[in-house]
């Protein structure tokens, strides 16, 4: 069915009103609730990781992402639209140390803050990208302090780790944690994992690793991926003090262009999506 001029104008007006209302609430100073002890979370202990890459393979397999490269510490695969979990390698003398690298599922998530369509949201404690609403603007790619989301040039949308939300909502653990043979990746309640992490950090310090630290407890309001590190965060490729991107910083100058462009584009985008869906059916 073709969209008449009147209906198109109605759709455009609706899109404009919706986006204006969305921006008025989305980019207001709304305080984020602190993570609860009962929140689902993950703990990564770099001292237990042996660099087997099983977490990488399990993520690829479970999410039907193609195997694009042979994972090795010397040339590790980077996060991409079809690679949602990898390892950050660190060579210390003749030995390798590794940090699992994927989405942190931040309480204060920069990707969510800058998303103009609301495609990125918190589903409980998990940050997800709705592929039906993502328009591939790339703002989340630019805003994430951890370099996590990436745009799929074929699909035209941004993609990243989902924390295996379908699995955990069915009382299963994420694929990466399930595959880990050493317990370097643990899944559970955030309060319990914090206790485990703090105990491990203290044990490392008592054993002489004075640089041991816990990362993620307070960063960006509290991450849902926590780390036991035996060295400073920056050594392991993590920002020491990650900052929350907002609509005003550094995107303030884009706000007028963004609104005008989205009001014009969104109706066409919905028509295109509807047409593709009908063609597929």
C-alpha positions as CSV (number, residue, x, y, z in Angstrom):
1,X,0.0,0.0,0.0
2,X,1.4,3.4,-1.0
3,X,1.6,6.1,1.7
4,X,-0.5,9.1,0.7
5,X,0.7,12.7,1.1
6,X,-1.6,13.4,4.0
7,X,-0.6,10.2,5.9
8,X,3.1,11.0,5.2
9,X,2.7,14.5,6.7
10,X,1.0,13.0,9.7
11,X,3.9,10.5,10.0
12,X,6.4,13.4,9.7
13,X,4.6,15.5,12.3
14,X,4.3,12.5,14.6
15,X,8.0,11.8,14.3
16,X,8.9,15.4,15.0
17,X,6.7,15.6,18.1
18,X,8.0,12.2,19.3
19,X,11.6,13.2,18.9
20,X,11.1,16.6,20.6
21,X,9.4,14.9,23.5
22,X,12.1,12.2,23.5
23,X,14.9,14.7,23.6
24,X,13.3,16.7,26.4
25,X,13.3,13.7,28.7
26,X,16.2,11.7,27.3
27,X,18.8,14.5,27.7
28,X,17.5,16.0,30.9
29,X,19.5,15.7,34.1
30,X,17.9,12.4,35.2
31,X,19.9,10.7,37.9
32,X,20.7,7.1,37.3
33,X,19.9,4.6,40.1
34,X,23.0,3.0,41.6
35,X,23.5,-0.7,40.8
36,X,21.8,-3.0,43.2
37,X,23.7,-5.8,44.9
38,X,21.2,-8.2,43.2
39,X,22.0,-6.9,39.7
40,X,23.4,-9.5,37.3
41,X,27.0,-8.9,36.6
42,X,30.3,-10.5,35.5
43,X,33.7,-10.6,37.1
44,X,36.9,-10.9,35.0
45,X,40.1,-11.8,36.9
46,X,43.1,-11.2,34.7
47,X,45.3,-13.3,37.0
48,X,43.3,-16.4,36.1
49,X,43.0,-15.9,32.4
50,X,45.3,-18.2,30.4
51,X,44.5,-16.7,27.0
52,X,42.8,-19.8,25.6
53,X,40.3,-17.6,23.6
54,X,37.4,-20.0,24.4
55,X,35.3,-17.0,25.5
56,X,35.9,-15.4,22.1
57,X,34.9,-18.6,20.3
58,X,31.9,-19.2,22.4
59,X,30.6,-15.6,21.8
60,X,31.1,-16.0,18.1
61,X,29.4,-19.4,18.0
62,X,26.4,-18.5,20.2
63,X,25.7,-15.2,18.3
64,X,26.2,-16.7,14.9
65,X,29.0,-14.2,14.1
66,X,31.4,-15.4,11.4
67,X,35.0,-16.4,12.3
68,X,37.0,-13.7,10.6
69,X,40.5,-14.2,12.0
70,X,42.6,-16.7,14.0
71,X,42.8,-15.3,17.5
72,X,46.4,-14.9,18.7
73,X,47.9,-12.7,21.3
74,X,50.4,-11.1,18.9
75,X,47.5,-9.9,16.6
76,X,44.3,-10.1,18.6
77,X,41.0,-9.5,16.8
78,X,39.5,-6.1,17.6
79,X,35.9,-5.5,18.5
80,X,33.8,-5.2,15.4
81,X,30.2,-5.3,14.4
82,X,30.6,-9.1,14.1
83,X,33.1,-9.5,17.0
84,X,31.5,-8.7,20.4
85,X,34.1,-10.2,22.7
86,X,37.9,-10.4,22.4
87,X,41.0,-10.3,24.6
88,X,43.3,-7.4,25.3
89,X,46.8,-8.9,25.5
90,X,49.6,-7.5,27.6
91,X,53.1,-8.9,27.4
92,X,55.1,-8.9,30.6
93,X,58.6,-10.1,30.0
94,X,58.2,-13.5,28.3
95,X,54.7,-14.0,29.6
96,X,51.3,-12.9,28.3
97,X,48.5,-11.5,30.4
98,X,45.0,-11.0,29.0
99,X,41.9,-9.0,29.8
100,X,38.5,-10.0,28.4
101,X,37.2,-7.0,26.4
102,X,33.5,-6.6,25.6
103,X,30.6,-4.3,26.6
104,X,30.8,-3.0,30.2
105,X,27.0,-2.5,30.5
106,X,27.6,0.8,32.3
107,X,25.0,2.2,34.7
108,X,25.7,5.6,33.2
109,X,26.0,4.5,29.6
110,X,27.4,7.1,27.1
111,X,25.9,5.1,24.2
112,X,22.4,5.4,25.6
113,X,22.9,9.1,26.4
114,X,23.7,10.1,22.8
115,X,21.4,7.8,20.9
116,X,18.9,10.0,19.1
117,X,16.2,7.4,18.5
118,X,16.1,5.5,21.8
119,X,17.4,2.4,20.1
120,X,19.9,2.0,23.0
121,X,18.4,1.4,26.4
122,X,18.8,-0.4,29.7
123,X,16.8,-3.6,29.9
124,X,17.2,-3.9,33.7
125,X,21.0,-3.7,34.2
126,X,21.9,-4.7,30.6
127,X,22.5,-2.2,27.8
128,X,21.0,-3.3,24.5
129,X,20.7,-2.0,21.0
130,X,17.3,-2.5,19.4
131,X,18.1,-3.3,15.8
132,X,14.7,-2.2,14.6
133,X,15.2,1.4,15.9
134,X,18.9,1.9,15.2
135,X,19.5,4.2,12.3
136,X,23.2,3.7,12.1
137,X,24.1,7.3,13.0
138,X,27.3,6.2,14.7
139,X,27.0,8.5,17.7
140,X,27.3,5.6,20.1
141,X,30.5,4.4,18.4
142,X,32.1,7.8,19.0
143,X,30.8,8.3,22.5
144,X,31.7,5.0,24.2
145,X,34.8,5.4,26.3
146,X,35.6,1.7,25.9
147,X,35.3,1.6,22.1
148,X,32.6,-1.1,22.2
149,X,29.8,-0.5,19.7
150,X,30.6,-0.8,16.0
151,X,28.5,-0.1,12.9
152,X,27.7,-3.0,10.6
153,X,28.2,-1.5,7.1
154,X,26.0,-4.2,5.6
155,X,23.1,-4.0,8.1
156,X,23.5,-0.3,8.6
157,X,23.1,-0.6,12.4
158,X,25.4,-0.6,15.5
159,X,26.0,-3.9,17.2
160,X,27.7,-5.1,20.4
161,X,27.6,-7.6,23.2
162,X,24.2,-8.3,24.5
163,X,25.4,-9.9,27.8
164,X,23.5,-13.0,26.3
165,X,20.4,-11.4,27.7
166,X,18.2,-14.2,26.3
167,X,20.3,-16.7,28.2
168,X,20.4,-14.9,31.5
169,X,16.7,-14.2,31.3
170,X,16.2,-18.0,31.2
171,X,18.5,-18.6,34.2
172,X,21.5,-19.5,32.1
173,X,24.9,-17.9,32.2
174,X,26.5,-15.9,29.4
175,X,28.2,-18.0,26.7
176,X,31.7,-16.6,27.4
177,X,31.5,-17.4,31.2
178,X,30.1,-20.8,30.4
179,X,33.1,-21.6,28.2
180,X,35.8,-20.3,30.5
181,X,37.9,-23.3,31.8
182,X,39.7,-21.5,34.6
183,X,37.0,-19.4,36.4
184,X,38.6,-16.2,35.1
185,X,35.1,-15.1,34.0
186,X,32.5,-15.4,36.7
187,X,28.8,-14.6,36.4
188,X,26.4,-13.9,39.3
189,X,25.0,-11.2,41.5
190,X,26.9,-8.0,41.6
191,X,27.1,-7.8,45.4
192,X,28.6,-11.3,45.6
193,X,31.1,-10.7,42.8
194,X,32.3,-7.5,44.5
195,X,33.1,-9.4,47.6
196,X,35.0,-12.0,45.6
197,X,36.9,-9.3,43.8
198,X,37.8,-7.3,46.9
199,X,39.0,-10.5,48.6
200,X,41.1,-11.4,45.5
201,X,42.6,-7.9,45.3
202,X,43.6,-8.0,48.9
203,X,45.2,-11.5,48.5
204,X,47.2,-10.2,45.5
205,X,48.4,-7.2,47.5
206,X,49.3,-9.4,50.5
207,X,51.3,-11.6,48.1
208,X,53.3,-8.6,46.9
209,X,51.3,-7.3,43.9
210,X,50.8,-3.9,45.3
211,X,49.4,-2.6,42.0
212,X,46.4,-4.9,42.2
213,X,43.0,-3.1,42.0
214,X,39.3,-3.5,41.4
215,X,37.9,-1.8,38.3
216,X,34.2,-1.1,37.7
217,X,32.9,-0.7,41.2
218,X,32.2,3.0,40.9
219,X,33.2,3.9,37.3
220,X,30.3,5.5,35.3
221,X,27.9,4.9,38.2
222,X,29.1,1.3,38.5
223,X,29.8,-1.2,35.7
224,X,28.2,-4.6,35.3
225,X,31.5,-6.1,34.1
226,X,34.0,-5.9,37.0
227,X,37.7,-6.5,36.8
228,X,40.4,-7.8,39.1
229,X,43.6,-6.3,37.7
230,X,47.2,-6.8,38.7
231,X,48.3,-3.5,37.3
232,X,46.8,-0.1,36.6
233,X,43.7,0.1,34.3
234,X,45.6,2.1,31.7
235,X,48.2,-0.7,31.3
236,X,45.3,-3.0,30.5
237,X,43.8,-0.6,27.9
238,X,41.1,0.8,30.2
239,X,40.5,4.6,30.8
240,X,41.5,5.5,34.4
241,X,38.5,7.9,34.8
242,X,36.0,7.2,32.0
243,X,33.6,10.1,31.4
244,X,30.0,10.1,30.5
245,X,29.3,11.6,27.1
246,X,26.1,13.7,26.9
247,X,24.0,15.4,24.3
248,X,25.7,18.7,25.2
249,X,29.3,17.5,25.4
250,X,30.7,17.0,22.8
251,X,27.5,16.9,20.7
252,X,25.9,20.2,21.5
253,X,26.7,21.8,18.1
254,X,24.9,18.9,16.5
255,X,21.6,19.2,18.3
256,X,19.9,21.5,15.8
257,X,21.2,19.6,12.8
258,X,20.3,16.3,14.5
259,X,16.7,17.3,15.1
260,X,16.1,18.7,11.7
261,X,17.8,15.7,10.0
262,X,15.9,13.2,12.0
263,X,12.5,14.8,11.5
264,X,13.1,14.6,7.8
265,X,14.7,11.2,7.7
266,X,12.7,9.1,10.2
267,X,9.5,8.8,8.2
268,X,11.4,7.6,5.2
269,X,13.3,5.2,7.3
270,X,10.2,3.6,8.7
271,X,8.7,3.3,5.2
272,X,11.9,1.6,4.1
273,X,11.9,-0.8,7.0
274,X,8.3,-1.6,6.4
275,X,8.9,-2.2,2.7
276,X,11.9,-4.5,3.5
277,X,9.8,-6.4,6.0
278,X,7.0,-7.0,3.5
279,X,9.5,-8.1,0.9
280,X,11.0,-10.6,3.3
281,X,7.6,-12.0,4.2
